[in-house]
Amino acid sequence: MLLTITTTNQPATDLGYLLHKNPSRPQTKALASGTALVFYPEVSEERCTAALLLEVDPIGLVRGRGATLSQYVNDRPYAASSLLSVALAQLFGTAMNGRSKERPELAQTAIPIEARLSALPCTGGEAFLRRLFEPLGYEVEAVRHGLDAAFPEWGESRYYTVTIRGVQRLCDLLTHLYVLVPVLDDGKHYWVGDDEVEKLLAKGKGWLEEHPEREAIANRYLKRQRGLTRLALSRLVDDEAESPDEKAAQQGVAERDLERPLRLNDLRISRVTEELLGSGARSVVDLGCGEGRLLRELIRNGQFERVVGVDVSPRALDIVARRLHVDEMTDRQRERVTLLQASLTYRDPRLEGFDAAALVEVIEHVDLDRLDALERAVFEFARPGTVVVTTPNAEYNVHFEALAGGEMRHADHRFEWTREQFRQWCDGVTSRFGYDVRLDDIGEAHRDTGAPTQMGVFRRGG
């Protein structure tokens, strides 16, 4: 089986430092499955390619174990599988952990990078392949192979030559391949026990929690063992709830206390509801629905025939369901209301086709380097007719006595923008995605600093 990794980040030869493999000297390593060879078929300052060739010994894998014919004759010698994941960990383990003695900063830098697998089994087809890699920011190219070129009537196989391209840290690319190649193969060559849960959680940290296919990934990675899958998913949810979401909910109390004298929360919900009503929308998605206050207002109004609340935290959605008394709704009422667990920084087909969307005090909770992913997910892919965005006005913070100089209103805020910064962001969104925007204030405006909350109402152009 063959994997190539290419970069055009100059000098491209730094790929050798990142992989800890000298481009001028091929290296071999004996593995339990066979022999691995690392070499560089292409080396220049402009473009560099590293290749990992794994020569599997299928007979050696099963020798002395009372194997059947199918264990001797199979696709292991050429098809990417968990054997490749093991090879990645053993050959590129330091790179996978994001360490480089000679280029430490580069190891933590996203660079243009491409990986190609010559024969990748895709159980679930190209659509599933794309659902795995595209949410992580990759462009996917897949060429399917026939069962036998000499007998086209035999049809297509489950094997593809797959190329993924993106701007990623090398350690992230290697980690994604380590986890997702066995998921696509839908099998592992070794026993899967509790330690595999720990591997999945460790290698999936930072991306699996929010991946729209995380349940399928966990299920396949753990060889469809229900107990292990449930354990992994519960650990993901618990870690997620304890880290940003539960922490943010607790910190949000302080923000509400800070703003309560101004009744800002009530004002925001009221103004956003007015904008959504005025847009004529009949279907609305509340992106980052939190406690569900906007959802409650939308449900009360008969104009909205379909209302969907989205949050990354399943626990938060459980709380919203209880507060909205979803279990007590009539069948007709429940048809109007849906709660979805999803990340706002990944494309999700379930969020497409709505008349309007709202992001109420959401964008400031997103890391700046992930904000462009949210923009694409909302304005390019989901693409509702109207999008209402609210965010704090950082200039107004001087009027809050409880805030020290330069302190933000919420400990989980990644940023708080001035009016000019928000205007520039809105202008960038309109120019890139074909929307018009109207800026407005929420709350009483001060002569020098403006209003406490700023709002942008985006409308899709023709």
MARSEZA-566552 format. One record per residue (C-alpha): x, y, z; residue number from 0. Coordinates in nm, 3 decimals. Layout:
% MARSEZA-566552
pt u:X | v:Y | w:Z | num:NUM
...
END
This chain:
% MARSEZA-566552
pt u:0.000 | v:0.000 | w:0.000 | num:0
pt u:0.124 | v:0.346 | w:-0.086 | num:1
pt u:0.072 | v:0.685 | w:0.079 | num:2
pt u:0.231 | v:1.005 | w:-0.051 | num:3
pt u:0.239 | v:1.339 | w:0.130 | num:4
pt u:0.320 | v:1.653 | w:-0.069 | num:5
pt u:0.366 | v:2.017 | w:0.026 | num:6
pt u:0.439 | v:2.333 | w:-0.170 | num:7
pt u:0.511 | v:2.537 | w:0.141 | num:8
pt u:0.853 | v:2.687 | w:0.070 | num:9
pt u:1.112 | v:2.572 | w:0.131 | num:10
pt u:0.924 | v:2.251 | w:0.065 | num:11
pt u:1.226 | v:2.044 | w:0.170 | num:12
pt u:1.138 | v:2.130 | w:0.531 | num:13
pt u:0.895 | v:1.840 | w:0.502 | num:14
pt u:1.194 | v:1.620 | w:0.582 | num:15
pt u:1.242 | v:1.800 | w:0.915 | num:16
pt u:0.873 | v:1.771 | w:0.997 | num:17
pt u:0.863 | v:1.396 | w:0.923 | num:18
pt u:1.205 | v:1.334 | w:1.080 | num:19
pt u:1.307 | v:1.151 | w:0.763 | num:20
pt u:1.602 | v:1.266 | w:0.550 | num:21
pt u:1.498 | v:1.320 | w:0.184 | num:22
pt u:1.839 | v:1.207 | w:0.062 | num:23
pt u:1.831 | v:0.869 | w:0.234 | num:24
pt u:1.555 | v:0.607 | w:0.196 | num:25
pt u:1.473 | v:0.438 | w:0.526 | num:26
pt u:1.325 | v:0.098 | w:0.595 | num:27
pt u:1.167 | v:-0.042 | w:0.908 | num:28
pt u:1.056 | v:-0.395 | w:0.986 | num:29
pt u:0.702 | v:-0.413 | w:1.119 | num:30
pt u:0.493 | v:-0.700 | w:1.246 | num:31
pt u:0.292 | v:-0.681 | w:0.923 | num:32
pt u:0.586 | v:-0.659 | w:0.683 | num:33
pt u:0.834 | v:-0.391 | w:0.579 | num:34
pt u:0.785 | v:-0.015 | w:0.555 | num:35
pt u:0.993 | v:0.205 | w:0.324 | num:36
pt u:1.004 | v:0.587 | w:0.339 | num:37
pt u:1.150 | v:0.767 | w:0.039 | num:38
pt u:1.114 | v:1.098 | w:-0.146 | num:39
pt u:1.021 | v:1.069 | w:-0.515 | num:40
pt u:1.014 | v:1.448 | w:-0.552 | num:41
pt u:1.243 | v:1.697 | w:-0.378 | num:42
pt u:1.278 | v:2.067 | w:-0.457 | num:43
pt u:1.245 | v:2.399 | w:-0.280 | num:44
pt u:0.909 | v:2.449 | w:-0.453 | num:45
pt u:0.755 | v:2.104 | w:-0.406 | num:46
pt u:0.844 | v:1.803 | w:-0.196 | num:47
pt u:0.679 | v:1.460 | w:-0.173 | num:48
pt u:0.738 | v:1.191 | w:0.087 | num:49
pt u:0.617 | v:0.837 | w:0.020 | num:50
pt u:0.538 | v:0.559 | w:0.265 | num:51
pt u:0.534 | v:0.218 | w:0.098 | num:52
pt u:0.413 | v:-0.065 | w:0.317 | num:53
pt u:0.487 | v:-0.413 | w:0.185 | num:54
pt u:0.258 | v:-0.644 | w:0.380 | num:55
pt u:0.338 | v:-1.011 | w:0.427 | num:56
pt u:-0.012 | v:-1.165 | w:0.441 | num:57
pt u:0.128 | v:-1.513 | w:0.503 | num:58
pt u:0.343 | v:-1.394 | w:0.790 | num:59
pt u:0.042 | v:-1.229 | w:0.950 | num:60
pt u:-0.142 | v:-1.556 | w:0.995 | num:61
pt u:0.134 | v:-1.819 | w:0.986 | num:62
pt u:0.090 | v:-2.079 | w:1.259 | num:63
pt u:-0.260 | v:-1.966 | w:1.354 | num:64
pt u:-0.469 | v:-2.223 | w:1.173 | num:65
pt u:-0.571 | v:-1.967 | w:0.914 | num:66
pt u:-0.825 | v:-2.019 | w:0.639 | num:67
pt u:-0.764 | v:-1.954 | w:0.269 | num:68
pt u:-0.936 | v:-1.614 | w:0.291 | num:69
pt u:-0.676 | v:-1.502 | w:0.543 | num:70
pt u:-0.400 | v:-1.579 | w:0.296 | num:71
pt u:-0.574 | v:-1.442 | w:-0.013 | num:72
pt u:-0.711 | v:-1.092 | w:0.054 | num:73
pt u:-0.657 | v:-0.722 | w:-0.015 | num:74
pt u:-0.414 | v:-0.655 | w:0.271 | num:75
pt u:-0.098 | v:-0.629 | w:0.056 | num:76
pt u:-0.227 | v:-0.331 | w:-0.143 | num:77
pt u:-0.537 | v:-0.175 | w:0.019 | num:78
pt u:-0.500 | v:0.094 | w:0.285 | num:79
pt u:-0.620 | v:-0.033 | w:0.621 | num:80
pt u:-0.544 | v:-0.030 | w:0.993 | num:81
pt u:-0.206 | v:-0.176 | w:0.896 | num:82
pt u:-0.124 | v:0.162 | w:0.745 | num:83
pt u:-0.235 | v:0.337 | w:1.065 | num:84
pt u:0.008 | v:0.126 | w:1.264 | num:85
pt u:0.284 | v:0.211 | w:1.016 | num:86
pt u:0.204 | v:0.583 | w:1.044 | num:87
pt u:0.231 | v:0.569 | w:1.422 | num:88
pt u:0.562 | v:0.383 | w:1.411 | num:89
pt u:0.727 | v:0.573 | w:1.125 | num:90
pt u:0.588 | v:0.921 | w:1.184 | num:91
pt u:0.496 | v:0.912 | w:1.553 | num:92
pt u:0.693 | v:1.224 | w:1.647 | num:93
pt u:0.543 | v:1.419 | w:1.357 | num:94
pt u:0.195 | v:1.296 | w:1.450 | num:95
pt u:0.246 | v:1.441 | w:1.797 | num:96
pt u:0.328 | v:1.781 | w:1.647 | num:97
pt u:0.695 | v:1.788 | w:1.747 | num:98
pt u:0.995 | v:1.893 | w:1.544 | num:99
pt u:1.331 | v:1.972 | w:1.702 | num:100
pt u:1.460 | v:2.166 | w:1.400 | num:101
pt u:1.133 | v:2.333 | w:1.293 | num:102
pt u:0.912 | v:2.359 | w:1.608 | num:103
pt u:0.714 | v:2.660 | w:1.484 | num:104
pt u:0.652 | v:2.504 | w:1.143 | num:105
pt u:0.523 | v:2.188 | w:1.310 | num:106
pt u:0.246 | v:2.398 | w:1.464 | num:107
pt u:0.173 | v:2.591 | w:1.145 | num:108
pt u:-0.098 | v:2.506 | w:0.891 | num:109
pt u:0.064 | v:2.460 | w:0.550 | num:110
pt u:-0.066 | v:2.364 | w:0.203 | num:111
pt u:-0.052 | v:1.988 | w:0.206 | num:112
pt u:-0.178 | v:1.695 | w:0.000 | num:113
pt u:-0.208 | v:1.324 | w:0.078 | num:114
pt u:-0.276 | v:1.052 | w:-0.178 | num:115
pt u:-0.371 | v:0.692 | w:-0.116 | num:116
pt u:-0.345 | v:0.466 | w:-0.419 | num:117
pt u:-0.599 | v:0.204 | w:-0.307 | num:118
pt u:-0.834 | v:0.311 | w:-0.029 | num:119
pt u:-1.135 | v:0.090 | w:0.046 | num:120
pt u:-1.442 | v:0.311 | w:0.092 | num:121
pt u:-1.718 | v:0.110 | w:0.252 | num:122
pt u:-2.009 | v:0.348 | w:0.212 | num:123
pt u:-1.883 | v:0.491 | w:-0.114 | num:124
pt u:-1.757 | v:0.832 | w:-0.219 | num:125
pt u:-2.037 | v:1.013 | w:-0.036 | num:126
pt u:-1.924 | v:0.874 | w:0.299 | num:127
pt u:-1.561 | v:0.946 | w:0.211 | num:128
pt u:-1.651 | v:1.310 | w:0.155 | num:129
pt u:-1.857 | v:1.327 | w:0.473 | num:130
pt u:-1.548 | v:1.221 | w:0.665 | num:131
pt u:-1.286 | v:1.452 | w:0.516 | num:132
pt u:-1.468 | v:1.761 | w:0.387 | num:133
pt u:-1.588 | v:1.877 | w:0.732 | num:134
pt u:-1.221 | v:1.881 | w:0.836 | num:135
pt u:-1.143 | v:2.135 | w:0.565 | num:136
pt u:-1.011 | v:1.912 | w:0.289 | num:137
pt u:-1.081 | v:1.918 | w:-0.083 | num:138
pt u:-1.145 | v:1.556 | w:-0.184 | num:139
pt u:-1.069 | v:1.394 | w:-0.520 | num:140
pt u:-1.171 | v:1.031 | w:-0.561 | num:141
pt u:-1.124 | v:0.801 | w:-0.861 | num:142
pt u:-1.301 | v:0.467 | w:-0.833 | num:143
pt u:-1.143 | v:0.147 | w:-0.961 | num:144
pt u:-1.324 | v:-0.125 | w:-1.150 | num:145
pt u:-1.306 | v:-0.482 | w:-1.030 | num:146
pt u:-1.106 | v:-0.580 | w:-1.337 | num:147
pt u:-1.018 | v:-0.357 | w:-1.632 | num:148
pt u:-1.029 | v:-0.661 | w:-1.859 | num:149
pt u:-1.388 | v:-0.734 | w:-1.755 | num:150
pt u:-1.573 | v:-0.401 | w:-1.723 | num:151
pt u:-1.903 | v:-0.585 | w:-1.699 | num:152
pt u:-1.801 | v:-0.696 | w:-1.349 | num:153
pt u:-1.866 | v:-0.342 | w:-1.233 | num:154
pt u:-1.700 | v:-0.114 | w:-0.982 | num:155
pt u:-1.499 | v:-0.210 | w:-0.676 | num:156
pt u:-1.498 | v:-0.044 | w:-0.335 | num:157
pt u:-1.142 | v:0.084 | w:-0.391 | num:158
pt u:-1.052 | v:0.441 | w:-0.481 | num:159
pt u:-0.743 | v:0.645 | w:-0.546 | num:160
pt u:-0.808 | v:0.928 | w:-0.305 | num:161
pt u:-0.638 | v:1.267 | w:-0.287 | num:162
pt u:-0.713 | v:1.510 | w:-0.006 | num:163
pt u:-0.583 | v:1.867 | w:-0.012 | num:164
pt u:-0.600 | v:2.144 | w:0.239 | num:165
pt u:-0.415 | v:2.388 | w:0.458 | num:166
pt u:-0.343 | v:2.184 | w:0.768 | num:167
pt u:-0.079 | v:2.116 | w:1.028 | num:168
pt u:0.108 | v:1.802 | w:0.930 | num:169
pt u:0.026 | v:1.645 | w:1.268 | num:170
pt u:-0.346 | v:1.698 | w:1.202 | num:171
pt u:-0.325 | v:1.537 | w:0.858 | num:172
pt u:-0.147 | v:1.233 | w:1.000 | num:173
pt u:-0.396 | v:1.204 | w:1.286 | num:174
pt u:-0.694 | v:1.229 | w:1.051 | num:175
pt u:-0.549 | v:0.952 | w:0.833 | num:176
pt u:-0.466 | v:0.738 | w:1.136 | num:177
pt u:-0.829 | v:0.742 | w:1.251 | num:178
pt u:-1.023 | v:0.760 | w:0.926 | num:179
pt u:-0.846 | v:0.505 | w:0.705 | num:180
pt u:-0.964 | v:0.211 | w:0.923 | num:181
pt u:-1.306 | v:0.375 | w:0.944 | num:182
pt u:-1.335 | v:0.370 | w:0.565 | num:183
pt u:-1.206 | v:0.013 | w:0.548 | num:184
pt u:-1.461 | v:-0.069 | w:0.822 | num:185
pt u:-1.234 | v:-0.324 | w:0.984 | num:186
pt u:-0.919 | v:-0.375 | w:1.184 | num:187
pt u:-0.659 | v:-0.647 | w:1.164 | num:188
pt u:-0.614 | v:-0.672 | w:1.540 | num:189
pt u:-0.821 | v:-0.722 | w:1.854 | num:190
pt u:-1.011 | v:-0.412 | w:1.966 | num:191
pt u:-1.053 | v:-0.358 | w:2.339 | num:192
pt u:-1.079 | v:-0.075 | w:2.591 | num:193
pt u:-0.738 | v:0.062 | w:2.495 | num:194
pt u:-0.874 | v:0.143 | w:2.149 | num:195
pt u:-1.121 | v:0.384 | w:2.309 | num:196
pt u:-0.828 | v:0.569 | w:2.463 | num:197
pt u:-0.650 | v:0.578 | w:2.126 | num:198
pt u:-0.959 | v:0.716 | w:1.955 | num:199
pt u:-1.011 | v:0.986 | w:2.218 | num:200
pt u:-0.645 | v:1.084 | w:2.211 | num:201
pt u:-0.617 | v:1.097 | w:1.832 | num:202
pt u:-0.960 | v:1.257 | w:1.794 | num:203
pt u:-0.900 | v:1.533 | w:2.046 | num:204
pt u:-0.981 | v:1.873 | w:1.904 | num:205
pt u:-1.179 | v:1.756 | w:1.600 | num:206
pt u:-1.380 | v:1.441 | w:1.664 | num:207
pt u:-1.599 | v:1.606 | w:1.929 | num:208
pt u:-1.753 | v:1.836 | w:1.669 | num:209
pt u:-1.740 | v:1.611 | w:1.362 | num:210
pt u:-2.090 | v:1.554 | w:1.216 | num:211
pt u:-2.007 | v:1.184 | w:1.160 | num:212
pt u:-1.853 | v:1.121 | w:1.500 | num:213
pt u:-2.098 | v:0.841 | w:1.585 | num:214
pt u:-2.019 | v:0.654 | w:1.264 | num:215
pt u:-1.648 | v:0.713 | w:1.315 | num:216
pt u:-1.655 | v:0.575 | w:1.668 | num:217
pt u:-1.871 | v:0.280 | w:1.569 | num:218
pt u:-1.648 | v:0.170 | w:1.282 | num:219
pt u:-1.319 | v:0.249 | w:1.453 | num:220
pt u:-1.421 | v:0.025 | w:1.743 | num:221
pt u:-1.534 | v:-0.258 | w:1.512 | num:222
pt u:-1.902 | v:-0.197 | w:1.584 | num:223
pt u:-1.875 | v:-0.305 | w:1.945 | num:224
pt u:-2.171 | v:-0.127 | w:2.097 | num:225
pt u:-2.037 | v:-0.111 | w:2.450 | num:226
pt u:-1.708 | v:0.046 | w:2.341 | num:227
pt u:-1.885 | v:0.284 | w:2.105 | num:228
pt u:-2.121 | v:0.403 | w:2.378 | num:229
pt u:-1.825 | v:0.449 | w:2.612 | num:230
pt u:-1.631 | v:0.654 | w:2.358 | num:231
pt u:-1.928 | v:0.876 | w:2.271 | num:232
pt u:-2.016 | v:0.932 | w:2.635 | num:233
pt u:-1.656 | v:1.029 | w:2.705 | num:234
pt u:-1.663 | v:1.271 | w:2.413 | num:235
pt u:-1.985 | v:1.428 | w:2.540 | num:236
pt u:-1.861 | v:1.445 | w:2.899 | num:237
pt u:-1.531 | v:1.601 | w:2.801 | num:238
pt u:-1.709 | v:1.844 | w:2.575 | num:239
pt u:-1.960 | v:1.942 | w:2.840 | num:240
pt u:-1.694 | v:1.984 | w:3.103 | num:241
pt u:-1.464 | v:2.182 | w:2.882 | num:242
pt u:-1.609 | v:2.455 | w:2.674 | num:243
pt u:-1.986 | v:2.414 | w:2.699 | num:244
pt u:-2.053 | v:2.356 | w:3.068 | num:245
pt u:-1.783 | v:2.602 | w:3.158 | num:246
pt u:-1.934 | v:2.858 | w:2.919 | num:247
pt u:-2.279 | v:2.805 | w:3.067 | num:248
pt u:-2.145 | v:2.875 | w:3.415 | num:249
pt u:-1.953 | v:3.178 | w:3.297 | num:250
pt u:-2.260 | v:3.300 | w:3.112 | num:251
pt u:-2.429 | v:3.365 | w:3.446 | num:252
pt u:-2.173 | v:3.635 | w:3.514 | num:253
pt u:-2.235 | v:3.790 | w:3.173 | num:254
pt u:-2.612 | v:3.796 | w:3.231 | num:255
pt u:-2.559 | v:3.953 | w:3.573 | num:256
pt u:-2.338 | v:4.215 | w:3.413 | num:257
pt u:-2.594 | v:4.303 | w:3.145 | num:258
pt u:-2.912 | v:4.252 | w:3.348 | num:259
pt u:-2.959 | v:4.622 | w:3.442 | num:260
pt u:-2.975 | v:4.700 | w:3.069 | num:261
pt u:-3.215 | v:4.408 | w:2.996 | num:262
pt u:-2.986 | v:4.330 | w:2.705 | num:263
pt u:-3.080 | v:3.964 | w:2.676 | num:264
pt u:-3.450 | v:4.049 | w:2.650 | num:265
pt u:-3.378 | v:4.328 | w:2.406 | num:266
pt u:-3.168 | v:4.103 | w:2.183 | num:267
pt u:-3.430 | v:3.830 | w:2.168 | num:268
pt u:-3.702 | v:4.086 | w:2.094 | num:269
pt u:-3.507 | v:4.263 | w:1.818 | num:270
pt u:-3.390 | v:3.942 | w:1.651 | num:271
pt u:-3.745 | v:3.807 | w:1.655 | num:272
pt u:-3.869 | v:4.129 | w:1.494 | num:273
pt u:-3.607 | v:4.101 | w:1.220 | num:274
pt u:-3.699 | v:3.739 | w:1.150 | num:275
pt u:-4.069 | v:3.824 | w:1.138 | num:276
pt u:-4.000 | v:4.118 | w:0.908 | num:277
pt u:-3.802 | v:3.897 | w:0.673 | num:278
pt u:-4.114 | v:3.692 | w:0.604 | num:279
pt u:-3.931 | v:3.373 | w:0.697 | num:280
pt u:-4.133 | v:3.060 | w:0.763 | num:281
pt u:-3.841 | v:2.834 | w:0.848 | num:282
pt u:-3.571 | v:2.949 | w:1.091 | num:283
pt u:-3.259 | v:2.784 | w:1.232 | num:284
pt u:-3.114 | v:2.919 | w:1.557 | num:285
pt u:-2.741 | v:2.850 | w:1.528 | num:286
pt u:-2.592 | v:2.818 | w:1.876 | num:287
pt u:-2.930 | v:2.811 | w:2.048 | num:288
pt u:-2.786 | v:2.789 | w:2.400 | num:289
pt u:-3.064 | v:2.805 | w:2.657 | num:290
pt u:-3.334 | v:2.823 | w:2.389 | num:291
pt u:-3.473 | v:3.168 | w:2.467 | num:292
pt u:-3.498 | v:3.267 | w:2.102 | num:293
pt u:-3.649 | v:2.930 | w:2.016 | num:294
pt u:-3.921 | v:2.985 | w:2.274 | num:295
pt u:-4.015 | v:3.318 | w:2.116 | num:296
pt u:-4.016 | v:3.175 | w:1.765 | num:297
pt u:-4.234 | v:2.881 | w:1.863 | num:298
pt u:-4.493 | v:3.120 | w:2.004 | num:299
pt u:-4.539 | v:3.286 | w:1.666 | num:300
pt u:-4.748 | v:3.106 | w:1.405 | num:301
pt u:-4.559 | v:3.260 | w:1.112 | num:302
pt u:-4.271 | v:3.020 | w:1.175 | num:303
pt u:-4.378 | v:2.681 | w:1.045 | num:304
pt u:-4.041 | v:2.516 | w:1.108 | num:305
pt u:-3.804 | v:2.607 | w:1.392 | num:306
pt u:-3.471 | v:2.431 | w:1.444 | num:307
pt u:-3.229 | v:2.483 | w:1.731 | num:308
pt u:-2.865 | v:2.384 | w:1.683 | num:309
pt u:-2.594 | v:2.350 | w:1.945 | num:310
pt u:-2.265 | v:2.162 | w:1.965 | num:311
pt u:-2.346 | v:2.029 | w:2.313 | num:312
pt u:-2.596 | v:1.740 | w:2.346 | num:313
pt u:-2.632 | v:1.827 | w:2.714 | num:314
pt u:-2.734 | v:2.183 | w:2.625 | num:315
pt u:-2.994 | v:2.045 | w:2.385 | num:316
pt u:-3.133 | v:1.822 | w:2.659 | num:317
pt u:-3.176 | v:2.129 | w:2.877 | num:318
pt u:-3.349 | v:2.316 | w:2.594 | num:319
pt u:-3.584 | v:2.022 | w:2.537 | num:320
pt u:-3.686 | v:2.027 | w:2.902 | num:321
pt u:-3.734 | v:2.403 | w:2.908 | num:322
pt u:-3.945 | v:2.395 | w:2.595 | num:323
pt u:-4.142 | v:2.095 | w:2.731 | num:324
pt u:-4.088 | v:1.909 | w:2.406 | num:325
pt u:-4.215 | v:1.585 | w:2.561 | num:326
pt u:-4.547 | v:1.753 | w:2.642 | num:327
pt u:-4.603 | v:1.897 | w:2.295 | num:328
pt u:-4.871 | v:1.766 | w:2.067 | num:329
pt u:-4.764 | v:1.580 | w:1.755 | num:330
pt u:-4.844 | v:1.886 | w:1.548 | num:331
pt u:-4.631 | v:2.110 | w:1.771 | num:332
pt u:-4.339 | v:1.866 | w:1.763 | num:333
pt u:-4.348 | v:1.868 | w:1.383 | num:334
pt u:-4.256 | v:2.238 | w:1.398 | num:335
pt u:-3.965 | v:2.204 | w:1.640 | num:336
pt u:-3.635 | v:2.018 | w:1.591 | num:337
pt u:-3.319 | v:2.017 | w:1.801 | num:338
pt u:-2.992 | v:1.920 | w:1.631 | num:339
pt u:-2.644 | v:1.855 | w:1.764 | num:340
pt u:-2.394 | v:2.004 | w:1.520 | num:341
pt u:-2.086 | v:2.219 | w:1.498 | num:342
pt u:-2.118 | v:2.557 | w:1.329 | num:343
pt u:-1.770 | v:2.536 | w:1.179 | num:344
pt u:-1.846 | v:2.235 | w:0.957 | num:345
pt u:-2.072 | v:2.203 | w:0.656 | num:346
pt u:-2.390 | v:2.018 | w:0.750 | num:347
pt u:-2.659 | v:1.946 | w:0.488 | num:348
pt u:-2.921 | v:1.945 | w:0.764 | num:349
pt u:-2.874 | v:2.321 | w:0.799 | num:350
pt u:-2.946 | v:2.397 | w:0.434 | num:351
pt u:-3.275 | v:2.518 | w:0.288 | num:352
pt u:-3.390 | v:2.758 | w:0.563 | num:353
pt u:-3.548 | v:3.096 | w:0.501 | num:354
pt u:-3.353 | v:3.255 | w:0.786 | num:355
pt u:-3.086 | v:3.189 | w:1.046 | num:356
pt u:-2.987 | v:3.359 | w:1.369 | num:357
pt u:-2.652 | v:3.372 | w:1.549 | num:358
pt u:-2.726 | v:3.552 | w:1.873 | num:359
pt u:-2.405 | v:3.622 | w:2.070 | num:360
pt u:-2.233 | v:3.328 | w:1.901 | num:361
pt u:-1.947 | v:3.441 | w:1.677 | num:362
pt u:-1.740 | v:3.583 | w:1.965 | num:363
pt u:-1.717 | v:3.231 | w:2.111 | num:364
pt u:-1.539 | v:3.102 | w:1.799 | num:365
pt u:-1.160 | v:3.110 | w:1.770 | num:366
pt u:-1.056 | v:3.369 | w:1.514 | num:367
pt u:-0.871 | v:3.109 | w:1.307 | num:368
pt u:-1.195 | v:2.907 | w:1.281 | num:369
pt u:-1.422 | v:3.200 | w:1.203 | num:370
pt u:-1.373 | v:3.162 | w:0.830 | num:371
pt u:-1.497 | v:2.802 | w:0.859 | num:372
pt u:-1.814 | v:2.928 | w:1.031 | num:373
pt u:-1.861 | v:3.191 | w:0.760 | num:374
pt u:-1.846 | v:2.925 | w:0.487 | num:375
pt u:-2.071 | v:2.685 | w:0.676 | num:376
pt u:-2.338 | v:2.953 | w:0.718 | num:377
pt u:-2.311 | v:3.189 | w:0.423 | num:378
pt u:-2.174 | v:2.960 | w:0.149 | num:379
pt u:-2.323 | v:2.618 | w:0.226 | num:380
pt u:-2.634 | v:2.666 | w:0.445 | num:381
pt u:-2.702 | v:2.997 | w:0.264 | num:382
pt u:-3.035 | v:3.109 | w:0.420 | num:383
pt u:-3.216 | v:3.407 | w:0.274 | num:384
pt u:-3.168 | v:3.614 | w:0.591 | num:385
pt u:-2.902 | v:3.588 | w:0.859 | num:386
pt u:-2.922 | v:3.791 | w:1.181 | num:387
pt u:-2.598 | v:3.822 | w:1.378 | num:388
pt u:-2.553 | v:3.995 | w:1.714 | num:389
pt u:-2.228 | v:4.046 | w:1.905 | num:390
pt u:-2.101 | v:4.268 | w:2.188 | num:391
pt u:-1.970 | v:4.616 | w:2.114 | num:392
pt u:-1.629 | v:4.622 | w:2.283 | num:393
pt u:-1.627 | v:5.003 | w:2.296 | num:394
pt u:-1.925 | v:5.000 | w:2.533 | num:395
pt u:-1.745 | v:4.787 | w:2.794 | num:396
pt u:-1.603 | v:5.096 | w:2.967 | num:397
pt u:-1.955 | v:5.159 | w:3.104 | num:398
pt u:-1.958 | v:4.832 | w:3.300 | num:399
pt u:-1.809 | v:4.907 | w:3.641 | num:400
pt u:-1.749 | v:4.537 | w:3.708 | num:401
pt u:-1.511 | v:4.505 | w:3.411 | num:402
pt u:-1.145 | v:4.588 | w:3.449 | num:403
pt u:-0.976 | v:4.774 | w:3.167 | num:404
pt u:-0.966 | v:4.560 | w:2.855 | num:405
pt u:-1.158 | v:4.270 | w:3.014 | num:406
pt u:-1.427 | v:4.099 | w:2.808 | num:407
pt u:-1.785 | v:4.034 | w:2.921 | num:408
pt u:-1.759 | v:3.656 | w:2.910 | num:409
pt u:-1.459 | v:3.442 | w:3.003 | num:410
pt u:-1.524 | v:3.220 | w:2.699 | num:411
pt u:-1.522 | v:3.506 | w:2.447 | num:412
pt u:-1.236 | v:3.471 | w:2.199 | num:413
pt u:-1.275 | v:3.834 | w:2.095 | num:414
pt u:-1.504 | v:4.134 | w:2.127 | num:415
pt u:-1.511 | v:4.376 | w:1.835 | num:416
pt u:-1.536 | v:4.750 | w:1.808 | num:417
pt u:-1.801 | v:4.889 | w:1.576 | num:418
pt u:-1.544 | v:4.939 | w:1.301 | num:419
pt u:-1.411 | v:4.584 | w:1.336 | num:420
pt u:-1.762 | v:4.442 | w:1.315 | num:421
pt u:-1.838 | v:4.657 | w:1.011 | num:422
pt u:-1.522 | v:4.532 | w:0.838 | num:423
pt u:-1.615 | v:4.171 | w:0.911 | num:424
pt u:-1.967 | v:4.224 | w:0.775 | num:425
pt u:-1.829 | v:4.389 | w:0.462 | num:426
pt u:-1.598 | v:4.092 | w:0.409 | num:427
pt u:-1.888 | v:3.848 | w:0.438 | num:428
pt u:-2.100 | v:4.043 | w:0.190 | num:429
pt u:-1.819 | v:4.066 | w:-0.066 | num:430
pt u:-1.730 | v:3.696 | w:-0.043 | num:431
pt u:-2.075 | v:3.538 | w:-0.029 | num:432
pt u:-2.315 | v:3.765 | w:-0.218 | num:433
pt u:-2.516 | v:3.914 | w:0.069 | num:434
pt u:-2.618 | v:4.269 | w:0.157 | num:435
pt u:-2.600 | v:4.384 | w:0.518 | num:436
pt u:-2.768 | v:4.643 | w:0.738 | num:437
pt u:-2.600 | v:4.734 | w:1.066 | num:438
pt u:-2.803 | v:4.834 | w:1.370 | num:439
pt u:-2.776 | v:4.883 | w:1.747 | num:440
pt u:-2.942 | v:4.699 | w:2.031 | num:441
pt u:-2.975 | v:4.887 | w:2.360 | num:442
pt u:-2.944 | v:5.254 | w:2.436 | num:443
pt u:-2.651 | v:5.406 | w:2.248 | num:444
pt u:-2.394 | v:5.624 | w:2.419 | num:445
pt u:-2.273 | v:5.927 | w:2.227 | num:446
pt u:-1.908 | v:5.821 | w:2.228 | num:447
pt u:-1.914 | v:5.444 | w:2.250 | num:448
pt u:-2.235 | v:5.342 | w:2.077 | num:449
pt u:-2.481 | v:5.075 | w:2.194 | num:450
pt u:-2.390 | v:4.772 | w:2.409 | num:451
pt u:-2.482 | v:4.523 | w:2.135 | num:452
pt u:-2.433 | v:4.549 | w:1.760 | num:453
pt u:-2.636 | v:4.364 | w:1.500 | num:454
pt u:-2.591 | v:4.279 | w:1.135 | num:455
pt u:-2.890 | v:4.174 | w:0.924 | num:456
pt u:-2.768 | v:3.996 | w:0.611 | num:457
pt u:-2.993 | v:3.938 | w:0.312 | num:458
pt u:-2.895 | v:3.713 | w:0.027 | num:459
pt u:-2.860 | v:3.884 | w:-0.307 | num:460
pt u:-3.025 | v:3.759 | w:-0.623 | num:461
END
